[in-house]
Amino acid sequence: MVVSVSAVVLLTVIVFLLVRKGGLKASHAVVSALLGFYLASSSAAPSIRQLSTRIASLISDVKL
Protein backbone atom coordinates (compact mmCIF):
# COMPACT_ATOMS: atom_id res chain seq x y z
CA MET A 1 0.00 0.00 0.00
CA VAL A 2 2.90 2.36 0.68
CA VAL A 3 4.04 2.03 -2.93
CA SER A 4 0.58 3.00 -4.19
CA VAL A 5 0.39 6.10 -2.01
CA SER A 6 3.93 7.11 -2.95
CA ALA A 7 3.16 6.64 -6.63
CA VAL A 8 0.00 8.72 -6.35
CA VAL A 9 1.87 11.53 -4.61
CA LEU A 10 4.71 11.41 -7.14
CA LEU A 11 2.36 11.41 -10.13
CA THR A 12 0.32 14.25 -8.61
CA VAL A 13 3.45 16.35 -8.21
CA ILE A 14 4.53 15.58 -11.78
CA VAL A 15 1.12 16.54 -13.20
CA PHE A 16 1.09 19.71 -11.09
CA LEU A 17 4.53 20.70 -12.40
CA LEU A 18 3.52 19.92 -15.98
CA VAL A 19 0.43 22.07 -15.65
CA ARG A 20 2.41 24.95 -14.11
CA LYS A 21 5.64 24.85 -16.13
CA GLY A 22 5.34 22.37 -18.97
CA GLY A 23 2.38 23.77 -20.84
CA LEU A 24 0.03 20.91 -19.99
CA LYS A 25 -3.49 22.26 -20.02
CA ALA A 26 -5.75 21.61 -17.05
CA SER A 27 -8.29 19.97 -19.35
CA HIS A 28 -5.66 17.46 -20.47
CA ALA A 29 -4.86 16.66 -16.84
CA VAL A 30 -8.55 16.10 -16.10
CA VAL A 31 -8.92 13.79 -19.10
CA SER A 32 -5.85 11.85 -17.97
CA ALA A 33 -7.27 11.51 -14.46
CA LEU A 34 -10.58 10.26 -15.84
CA LEU A 35 -8.73 7.74 -17.97
CA GLY A 36 -6.98 6.53 -14.82
CA PHE A 37 -10.30 6.03 -13.05
CA TYR A 38 -11.72 4.11 -15.99
CA LEU A 39 -8.61 1.94 -16.22
CA ALA A 40 -8.81 1.23 -12.49
CA SER A 41 -12.29 -0.21 -12.93
CA SER A 42 -11.48 -2.18 -16.10
CA SER A 43 -10.34 -5.75 -16.48
CA ALA A 44 -6.83 -4.46 -17.20
CA ALA A 45 -6.45 -3.06 -13.67
CA PRO A 46 -4.83 -6.18 -12.12
CA SER A 47 -2.25 -6.36 -14.92
CA ILE A 48 -1.45 -2.66 -14.61
CA ARG A 49 -1.15 -2.96 -10.83
CA GLN A 50 1.15 -5.97 -11.17
CA LEU A 51 3.33 -4.19 -13.74
CA SER A 52 3.66 -1.07 -11.60
CA THR A 53 4.52 -3.19 -8.55
CA ARG A 54 7.25 -4.99 -10.51
CA ILE A 55 8.68 -1.72 -11.78
CA ALA A 56 8.68 -0.26 -8.26
CA SER A 57 10.42 -3.40 -7.02
CA LEU A 58 13.07 -3.14 -9.73
CA ILE A 59 13.69 0.50 -8.88
CA SER A 60 13.97 -0.23 -5.17
CA ASP A 61 16.50 -3.01 -5.85
CA VAL A 62 18.85 -0.66 -7.74
CA LYS A 63 21.93 0.10 -5.67
CA LEU A 64 23.85 3.24 -6.43
Secondary structure in CASP SS format (residue, H / E / C, confidence):
PFRMAT SS
TARGET T0000
AUTHOR 0000-0000-0000
METHOD secondary structure of the structure
MODEL  1
M C 1.00
V H 1.00
V H 1.00
S H 1.00
V H 1.00
S H 1.00
A H 1.00
V H 1.00
V H 1.00
L H 1.00
L H 1.00
T H 1.00
V H 1.00
I H 1.00
V H 1.00
F H 1.00
L H 1.00
L H 1.00
V H 1.00
R H 1.00
K C 1.00
G C 1.00
G C 1.00
L C 1.00
K C 1.00
A H 1.00
S H 1.00
H H 1.00
A H 1.00
V H 1.00
V H 1.00
S H 1.00
A H 1.00
L H 1.00
L H 1.00
G H 1.00
F H 1.00
Y H 1.00
L H 1.00
A H 1.00
S C 1.00
S C 1.00
S C 1.00
A C 1.00
A H 1.00
P H 1.00
S H 1.00
I H 1.00
R H 1.00
Q H 1.00
L H 1.00
S H 1.00
T H 1.00
R H 1.00
I H 1.00
A H 1.00
S H 1.00
L H 1.00
I H 1.00
S H 1.00
D H 1.00
V C 1.00
K C 1.00
L C 1.00
END
